[in-house]
Every structure is written in structure tokens, then in C-alpha cells.
Amino acid sequence: MSSLLLAEIFTLSLSNSNVACFELNPKIERNEGNKLSFHLNRNLPRISVVWHQGYFYALSKIDNGSNYKLSQEEWQEILESVQDLLKDYKERCFQVKLIEIAQMSPSIKAQLACQILSKPQTKFEIPDAIPL
């Protein structure tokens, strides 16, 4: 199933209160971005992260209306801790820069939806009206 089709099926209504976008300096290539986003996902159970065309997009879980959006300094610390776990990234120095986003493309929303659905602790409440 294509990313665009998934974005149409799983209509996500996202607000800027729980979505972050950041880039790394120096810039990284696709394979590095995918690797880092994979490891960020593994180490952040409340946040789903995808890399797309030079930017990381993060969607955090909101519990009981409370915001869980991280600051630039917190992202920097998290990145450094993930780098310490990866032998080919330990000696590299990256700087995190938060980016304001106006709107996410359907492709990015679809990638985030896939990440959310693939997290083992994702739970869905089934409405009473749906027979099992």
C-alpha cells in the first residue's frame, strides 16, 4: 500500500502542540536519516519519529490533554544519547535545529501513522457499537 493511500485512509488531525520538526547540521543522507529515526523510535516510546527529505518529524503522544513537546535542547540530548548507542555515530557531532512547520504532507502523515501502528504499546479502544 502506498504512503499516499495510507494518508487518505488514516486521516490524522495533527496540531502543532504535539508535532515537532528538526534538522541536523551537518546535513545527513537518506540512509543515515532512516537509521537515526529508527533508533529514535526505539528509544522514545511516547514519540514517533520519521525522516523525510532532510528533516525529522516527531509526533508525541498526548496523555490527558497534557503536551509532550520537546525543546531543542532536549532533542539534542536525546540525539546524543542515541548516538552513543551506535558505534558508527559516536564520534560524529550533530546540532539539532527546530524548524517551524506550517503543514505536513500526506506522505509524512502516512509515515507517522505507520510508526504509531508499529509501536508495540499502541492500544486502540474499540467502540461498543462495533461487534467483535
Helices and strands as residue ranges (DSSP letters): H 3-9, E 19-25, H 30-43, E 47-52, E 55-60, H 72-85, E 95-98, H 106-118
